Amino acid sequence: MRIAAGAVADADFVVMMGLAAALASLGLLQGSTAVVIGAMLVAPLMGPLVASGFALVQGNVVLFRMAMGVSVLGVGLGFGISVLVGLGNPGYEPSMEIEARGLPDLMDLAIGFASGMAAAYAMGRPKVASTLAGVAIAAALVPPLAVVGVALTNDRPWIAVNAGILLLTNLVAIILGAAMVFRLLRVHVHGEQDQRPAWASAAIMTLVLLAVLVSAPLFLNVLEARREGRVARPLLYPVAPHVRAAVHSYVDEWPGIEVILLGRPSVEARFGLGMVLASDDTVPAKFESELRDVIREARGDDPAIAIFALRSASARAE
């Protein structure tokens, strides 16, 4: 059966999962949407998740254990590959693709649930099986998994935690969505009393509880985004941690000068970076010249640098 075949941890699964994780990690670091989408299509992780939902509805404990084991194997393999890629690219400047996985909300839970329903329906209806590629893109399982490994190895714990929440949200929602559709398609086993096995009921309740738990931080992210008026595309991209540390270390040596804003206007290197400073007095030309040298040395190249110095309110009042 096609659904059960998706829950087998054979060589094909291991190879494709490893390649998908590598593609996703590299695409995220480059900020390439096309490569990230390609990783979604390559990843075989949707198969065991849909099989888990199918096993819950059928009460097939053997298939459920096998499917969950393959899912754990896939997640572990993807995490390991992303950690290796992250270690090989220290001090990266987070791209918009990485930042996008750093703040999930309730819509991601809804997307995961709908993706699981679509995947189950496509597998249960051979006429629409060709839509599975689109379902894989919508589910977006591998990118948040890759972000967890890459962010952890590059001192971005907050992004890693939020990407982990997004990954867990997708995993739980897909299994529940698939189980619901299979139930509606009446693929469950009819026994004498047509009752769900106790282990299946316990598993479903656990998944529902996990969905409720992850909803809390997702809801808080929605409230925070509304409070801040956050837009989907950032006005500035963050700079590499070692560049930011070098800038603050130098500015701290100058009393009365403070960094208000520091970032990159684009992922393209030619646009360089810009910063806004607050100063109690006119910023000396020596300060700007030396600060530019500090940035060039930290980055290892010669980017365009825009420095805007503003007089602080207290200084103008005097």
Summary of the structure (lengths in Angstrom):
residues: 318
radius of gyration: 24.2
end to end distance: 79.9
largest distance: 87.5
contacts: 1070
relative contact order: 0.11
helix: 68%
strand: 7%
